[in-house]
Amino acid sequence: MIRIKLKEALAEKEFQEKRTITLGEVANDTGIHRVTLSKIANDHSYNPGLDLIDRLLTYFKCDINDLLVHLPNE
């Protein structure tokens, strides 16, 4: 399973910028619908396309390893 660490990336960006960032703001800046961002953050079975992953990596200015983690199937 691939896990997307959206909440962690958001928390790190908030810490670095010393301000609160909403999913609405991320949606405006990335062009990803807010509902889609919520699914990425909360629904572990949601499978976004690589174009969305690319937009999130660009927004958070992070490496793919900072946003995605592989969890072995149990």
Secondary structure, DSSP 4 states (H G I P E B T S, - for coil): -EEE-HHHHHHHHHHHHTS---HHHHHHHH---HHHHHHHHH-TT----HHHHHHHHHHHT--HHHHEEE----
